[in-house]
Amino acid sequence: MNNRLFYLDAMRGILMMLGVVLHSAQLFSPERSWLLYHTESSPFAGAVASVLHVFRMPAFFVVSGYFCILTLKKYGGRNFLRIRLRRIAVPLICTGLTLNVIQAMLLDWSGWKDSGWFNFFVEGDWVSHLWFLNYLIVYFLVASLVFFFSKKSFVKKMSAFQVNHPERMLFFTLFLMPLYTIGLRAAGLAGLPLYWDLAGIIQGYDILFYLQFFAFGYWLQTRPRVMFALTQLKILLLMAIIALGAALDFFWTNESTFILKILDEYLHMLVVWFSVALCFGLFYRLTNDPSPIFRFLSDASYSVYLVHHLLVVVLGLVLLKFQVPPLIGFLFTLAIVMMLALAVHKFAIAKSRVLTFMFNGK
């Protein structure tokens, strides 16, 4: 990994590992919308889950889009698909048919879910927390086709295009991007068939929604000066825009007029986009210099994400038997699951060529 890009790889890994934080928090969230939940809830855990929902997957898809075009230029379309599909499809299938089956058996045995095995496979429950890997496969296929049918000089011309004021262009783009989601919702209301479902593994609206972040990352790789400007934005300015947007969004959430609904959607997505920008700025400052710790966490992140979901379910079922204060339960679950998942990677997956292929696609 090029040292110049280490912070992006570290960012991708940490964003995946934040899934442990998210699902541990959802065990004790007041929303009670996860696979299982405790009778007592923690407002703090709920707030953590809500904040992570804002930026985690959008930022992940931006980084994925960036590395997509980078890898395409390095290996070409055919080798790119061979490498990326093995890296994604193999762990997806192996995890879905092993760990996620065990998870479903535990939820069925404990009475939290009883959909039957036919529905488990037909409705896509076997995918569970790996839904985003399906979307990445689709995006990679589309990106490779675009790359293949484009002129060879196209990407070079795009990269060489001079941007005189990259920071201004970046701010203009960030303020403009929420219009995509507004247009997407308007298209759905107009009757366009966006809300289809493919065997429970791909939802039409969702794949179009996250496409904007993947395409943004793809675009950033062709605009090096804009990409650099993204890492140099003032942190306090980004935080001020996010805070103001979130406050206004909260103020107008229950408004029913058409204009205010549009404004509410715009403000929500503005918070999302500037939160993504904040991620890039923070990770560039904190992880730009390679370190053994961040390298280990980056290498372990895929394994951690694949196995953590089952571990959270198992520990959650155990904690249901005890009257554990919700905040303590959240922190306990987070610490234990993170340590166990890292141990599984270090002492099992990383030590076995078979397990490395099954759960890392290497």
C-alpha positions as CSV (number, residue, x, y, z in Angstrom):
1,M,0.0,0.0,0.0
2,N,1.4,3.4,-1.1
3,N,2.1,5.5,2.1
4,R,0.2,8.3,0.4
5,L,-2.9,6.2,0.3
6,F,-2.5,4.5,3.7
7,Y,-5.0,6.8,5.4
8,L,-7.7,5.8,2.9
9,D,-7.1,2.1,3.5
10,A,-7.1,2.8,7.3
11,M,-10.3,4.8,6.9
12,R,-12.0,1.9,5.0
13,G,-10.9,-0.6,7.6
14,I,-12.0,1.5,10.6
15,L,-15.4,2.3,8.9
16,M,-16.0,-1.4,8.6
17,M,-15.0,-2.1,12.2
18,L,-17.4,0.6,13.4
19,G,-20.0,-1.9,12.5
20,V,-19.1,-3.6,15.8
21,V,-19.9,-0.3,17.6
22,L,-23.1,0.2,15.6
23,H,-24.6,-3.3,16.3
24,S,-23.5,-3.3,19.9
25,A,-25.3,0.0,20.3
26,Q,-28.4,-1.3,18.5
27,L,-28.8,-4.0,21.2
28,F,-29.6,-1.2,23.7
29,S,-31.0,1.5,21.4
30,P,-34.4,2.9,22.3
31,E,-35.6,2.4,18.7
32,R,-35.5,-1.4,19.2
33,S,-35.2,-2.0,15.4
34,W,-32.4,-4.6,15.4
35,L,-32.6,-8.4,15.3
36,L,-32.9,-8.5,19.1
37,Y,-33.0,-5.8,21.8
38,H,-33.0,-5.4,25.5
39,T,-36.0,-4.3,27.5
40,E,-33.9,-1.5,29.0
41,S,-32.4,1.0,26.6
42,S,-29.7,3.6,26.6
43,P,-30.2,7.0,25.0
44,F,-26.4,7.2,24.6
45,A,-26.3,3.9,22.7
46,G,-29.2,5.1,20.6
47,A,-27.4,8.4,19.8
48,V,-24.2,6.5,18.9
49,A,-26.2,4.3,16.5
50,S,-27.9,7.3,14.9
51,V,-24.6,9.2,14.4
52,L,-22.9,6.2,12.8
53,H,-25.8,5.7,10.4
54,V,-25.2,9.2,9.1
55,F,-21.7,8.8,7.7
56,R,-20.4,5.3,8.0
57,M,-21.7,3.6,4.8
58,P,-21.7,6.7,2.7
59,A,-18.0,7.3,3.5
60,F,-17.2,3.6,2.9
61,F,-18.7,3.7,-0.5
62,V,-16.8,6.9,-1.4
63,V,-13.5,5.2,-0.5
64,S,-14.6,2.1,-2.4
65,G,-15.3,4.2,-5.5
66,Y,-11.9,5.8,-5.2
67,F,-10.0,2.5,-5.0
68,C,-12.2,1.1,-7.7
69,I,-10.9,3.4,-10.5
70,L,-7.4,3.2,-9.0
71,T,-7.4,-0.6,-9.3
72,L,-9.0,-0.5,-12.7
73,K,-6.2,1.7,-14.0
74,K,-3.6,-0.6,-12.5
75,Y,-4.9,-4.0,-13.5
76,G,-7.4,-3.4,-16.3
77,G,-11.0,-4.5,-16.5
78,R,-10.6,-8.3,-16.7
79,N,-8.0,-8.6,-13.9
80,F,-9.9,-6.1,-11.8
81,L,-13.0,-8.2,-11.8
82,R,-11.1,-11.4,-11.1
83,I,-9.4,-9.8,-8.1
84,R,-12.4,-7.9,-6.7
85,L,-15.0,-10.5,-7.2
86,R,-12.9,-13.1,-5.5
87,R,-12.3,-10.6,-2.7
88,I,-16.0,-9.9,-2.2
89,A,-18.1,-12.9,-3.5
90,V,-16.1,-15.6,-1.8
91,P,-16.4,-14.2,1.8
92,L,-20.0,-13.2,1.1
93,I,-21.0,-16.7,0.2
94,C,-18.9,-18.4,2.8
95,T,-20.1,-16.1,5.6
96,G,-23.7,-16.2,4.5
97,L,-23.8,-20.0,4.4
98,T,-21.9,-20.6,7.6
99,L,-21.9,-17.8,10.3
100,N,-25.2,-16.3,9.2
101,V,-26.9,-19.8,9.1
102,I,-25.7,-20.3,12.7
103,Q,-27.0,-16.8,13.6
104,A,-30.4,-17.7,12.1
105,M,-30.6,-20.9,14.1
106,L,-29.9,-19.1,17.3
107,L,-32.5,-16.4,16.6
108,D,-35.0,-19.1,15.7
109,W,-34.2,-21.2,18.8
110,S,-34.5,-18.2,21.1
111,G,-37.8,-17.1,19.5
112,W,-36.6,-13.8,18.1
113,K,-37.2,-14.7,14.5
114,D,-39.1,-17.6,12.8
115,S,-39.2,-17.1,9.1
116,G,-38.4,-20.6,8.0
117,W,-35.4,-21.8,6.0
118,F,-37.1,-21.3,2.6
119,N,-37.7,-17.6,3.4
120,F,-34.2,-17.4,4.9
121,F,-32.7,-18.0,1.5
122,V,-35.4,-16.6,-0.8
123,E,-35.9,-13.4,1.0
124,G,-32.2,-12.7,1.4
125,D,-31.9,-13.1,5.2
126,W,-28.8,-15.2,4.6
127,V,-27.0,-12.0,3.5
128,S,-27.8,-10.1,6.8
129,H,-25.1,-7.5,7.5
130,L,-23.3,-8.2,4.3
131,W,-25.9,-6.4,2.1
132,F,-23.3,-3.8,1.0
133,L,-21.1,-6.5,-0.6
134,N,-23.9,-7.2,-3.2
135,Y,-24.0,-3.5,-4.0
136,L,-20.2,-3.4,-4.4
137,I,-20.4,-6.3,-6.9
138,V,-22.9,-4.4,-9.0
139,Y,-20.9,-1.2,-8.9
140,F,-17.7,-2.9,-9.8
141,L,-19.4,-4.6,-12.8
142,V,-20.8,-1.3,-14.0
143,A,-17.5,0.5,-13.4
144,S,-15.5,-2.1,-15.3
145,L,-17.9,-1.8,-18.3
146,V,-17.6,2.0,-18.3
147,F,-13.8,1.7,-18.1
148,F,-13.8,-1.0,-20.9
149,F,-15.9,1.0,-23.3
150,S,-14.3,4.3,-22.6
151,K,-11.5,5.5,-24.8
152,K,-8.1,4.6,-23.3
153,S,-7.2,8.3,-23.1
154,F,-10.5,9.2,-21.3
155,V,-9.3,8.6,-17.7
156,K,-6.0,10.4,-18.4
157,K,-7.8,13.4,-19.8
158,M,-10.1,13.4,-16.8
159,S,-7.2,13.3,-14.4
160,A,-5.3,16.0,-16.3
161,F,-8.2,18.4,-16.3
162,Q,-7.1,21.5,-14.5
163,V,-9.2,22.7,-11.6
164,N,-8.2,26.3,-10.8
165,H,-10.0,26.5,-7.5
166,P,-10.4,23.0,-6.1
167,E,-11.7,24.0,-2.7
168,R,-14.4,26.2,-4.2
169,M,-15.3,23.4,-6.6
170,L,-15.4,20.9,-3.7
171,F,-17.7,23.1,-1.6
172,F,-20.0,23.7,-4.6
173,T,-20.2,20.0,-5.2
174,L,-20.9,19.1,-1.6
175,F,-23.8,21.7,-1.4
176,L,-25.1,20.4,-4.8
177,M,-25.0,16.6,-4.1
178,P,-28.1,16.5,-1.8
179,L,-30.2,17.4,-4.9
180,Y,-29.5,13.9,-6.2
181,T,-31.4,12.3,-3.3
182,I,-34.2,14.8,-3.7
183,G,-34.4,13.9,-7.4
184,L,-34.4,10.2,-6.6
185,R,-37.3,10.6,-4.2
186,A,-39.2,12.7,-6.6
187,A,-38.7,10.0,-9.3
188,G,-40.1,7.5,-6.9
189,L,-43.1,9.7,-6.1
190,A,-43.7,10.2,-9.9
191,G,-44.2,6.5,-10.3
192,L,-40.8,5.3,-11.6
193,P,-40.1,1.7,-10.5
194,L,-37.4,2.4,-8.0
195,Y,-38.7,0.3,-5.1
196,W,-38.1,-3.1,-6.4
197,D,-36.5,-6.0,-4.6
198,L,-34.3,-8.7,-6.0
199,A,-34.5,-11.8,-3.8
200,G,-34.0,-9.7,-0.7
201,I,-30.3,-9.0,-1.6
202,I,-30.6,-5.8,-3.6
203,Q,-33.2,-3.0,-3.2
204,G,-33.7,-0.7,-6.2
205,Y,-33.8,2.6,-4.3
206,D,-30.9,1.7,-2.0
207,I,-28.6,0.7,-4.8
208,L,-29.3,4.0,-6.6
209,F,-29.0,5.9,-3.3
210,Y,-25.5,4.6,-2.5
211,L,-24.4,4.9,-6.1
212,Q,-23.9,8.7,-5.6
213,F,-21.2,8.1,-3.0
214,F,-19.5,5.4,-5.0
215,A,-19.5,7.7,-8.1
216,F,-18.2,10.6,-6.0
217,G,-15.2,8.5,-4.9
218,Y,-14.7,7.4,-8.5
219,W,-14.8,11.1,-9.5
220,L,-12.4,12.1,-6.8
221,Q,-9.7,9.7,-8.1
222,T,-9.8,11.6,-11.4
223,R,-9.5,15.0,-9.7
224,P,-6.3,14.7,-7.5
225,R,-6.4,18.4,-6.6
226,V,-10.0,18.2,-5.4
227,M,-9.2,15.0,-3.5
228,F,-6.3,16.8,-1.8
229,A,-8.5,19.8,-1.0
230,L,-11.0,17.4,0.6
231,T,-8.4,16.4,3.1
232,Q,-7.4,20.0,3.8
233,L,-10.8,21.4,4.7
234,K,-11.0,23.1,8.1
235,I,-12.3,20.7,10.6
236,L,-14.1,23.4,12.7
237,L,-15.8,24.7,9.6
238,L,-17.1,21.3,8.6
239,M,-18.3,20.7,12.2
240,A,-20.1,24.0,12.2
241,I,-21.9,23.2,8.9
242,I,-22.9,19.8,10.2
243,A,-24.2,21.2,13.5
244,L,-26.2,23.9,11.8
245,G,-27.6,21.5,9.2
246,A,-28.5,18.9,11.9
247,A,-30.2,21.6,14.1
248,L,-32.3,23.0,11.2
249,D,-33.1,19.5,10.0
250,F,-34.3,18.6,13.5
251,F,-36.4,21.8,13.7
252,W,-38.2,21.0,10.4
253,T,-38.6,17.2,10.8
254,N,-42.3,17.3,11.6
255,E,-43.3,19.9,9.0
256,S,-45.8,18.8,6.5
257,T,-45.7,21.4,3.7
258,F,-44.1,20.3,0.5
259,I,-41.4,22.9,0.4
260,L,-40.3,22.2,4.0
261,K,-40.2,18.5,3.3
262,I,-37.8,19.2,0.4
263,L,-35.7,21.5,2.6
264,D,-35.7,18.8,5.4
265,E,-34.4,16.2,2.9
266,Y,-31.8,18.6,1.6
267,L,-30.5,19.5,5.1
268,H,-30.4,15.8,6.1
269,M,-28.2,14.9,3.0
270,L,-26.1,18.0,3.5
271,V,-25.2,16.7,7.0
272,V,-24.4,13.3,5.4
273,W,-22.1,14.8,2.8
274,F,-20.2,17.1,5.1
275,S,-19.9,14.3,7.6
276,V,-18.2,12.3,4.9
277,A,-15.9,15.2,4.2
278,L,-15.1,15.4,7.9
279,C,-14.2,11.7,7.9
280,F,-11.6,12.4,5.1
281,G,-10.2,15.3,6.9
282,L,-9.9,13.5,10.3
283,F,-8.4,10.3,8.9
284,Y,-5.9,12.2,6.8
285,R,-4.7,14.0,9.9
286,L,-4.7,11.0,12.2
287,T,-3.7,8.0,10.1
288,N,-1.7,9.5,7.2
289,D,1.6,8.2,8.7
290,P,1.6,4.3,8.5
291,S,1.8,2.7,11.9
292,P,1.8,-1.0,12.9
293,I,-1.4,-0.6,14.9
294,F,-3.4,1.0,12.1
295,R,-2.0,-1.5,9.6
296,F,-3.1,-4.4,11.8
297,L,-6.5,-3.0,12.3
298,S,-6.9,-2.4,8.6
299,D,-5.8,-5.9,7.7
300,A,-8.1,-7.4,10.4
301,S,-11.1,-5.2,9.6
302,Y,-12.7,-7.5,7.0
303,S,-12.5,-10.5,9.3
304,V,-13.8,-8.5,12.2
305,Y,-16.8,-7.3,10.2
306,L,-17.7,-10.7,8.9
307,V,-17.6,-12.5,12.3
308,H,-18.8,-9.7,14.7
309,H,-22.5,-9.9,13.9
310,L,-22.8,-13.5,15.1
311,L,-20.8,-12.6,18.2
312,V,-23.0,-9.7,19.1
313,V,-26.1,-11.9,18.7
314,V,-24.6,-14.6,20.9
315,L,-23.5,-12.2,23.6
316,G,-26.8,-10.3,23.3
317,L,-28.8,-13.5,24.0
318,V,-26.6,-14.1,27.1
319,L,-27.0,-10.6,28.4
320,L,-30.8,-10.9,28.0
321,K,-30.7,-13.3,30.9
322,F,-29.2,-10.7,33.3
323,Q,-30.4,-7.3,34.4
324,V,-27.4,-5.4,33.1
325,P,-27.6,-1.6,33.1
326,P,-27.9,-0.7,29.4
327,L,-24.9,1.6,29.2
328,I,-22.6,-0.9,30.9
329,G,-24.1,-3.6,28.6
330,F,-23.3,-1.6,25.5
331,L,-19.7,-1.0,26.5
332,F,-19.3,-4.6,27.7
333,T,-20.6,-5.9,24.4
334,L,-18.5,-3.6,22.4
335,A,-15.3,-4.5,24.2
336,I,-15.8,-8.3,24.3
337,V,-17.0,-8.6,20.7
338,M,-14.1,-6.5,19.4
339,M,-11.5,-8.5,21.3
340,L,-13.0,-11.8,20.3
341,A,-13.3,-10.7,16.6
342,L,-9.7,-9.5,16.5
343,A,-8.6,-12.8,18.2
344,V,-10.5,-14.8,15.5
345,H,-8.6,-12.9,12.8
346,K,-5.2,-13.2,14.4
347,F,-5.3,-16.7,15.6
348,A,-7.6,-18.4,13.2
349,I,-8.3,-16.7,9.9
350,A,-4.8,-15.2,9.4
351,K,-3.2,-18.5,10.3
352,S,-5.1,-20.7,7.9
353,R,-4.8,-20.4,4.1
354,V,-8.2,-22.0,3.8
355,L,-9.9,-19.6,6.2
356,T,-8.1,-16.7,4.7
357,F,-9.5,-17.6,1.3
358,M,-13.0,-18.2,2.7
359,F,-13.3,-15.1,4.8
360,N,-10.8,-12.7,3.1
361,G,-10.9,-13.8,-0.5
362,K,-7.1,-14.0,-0.7
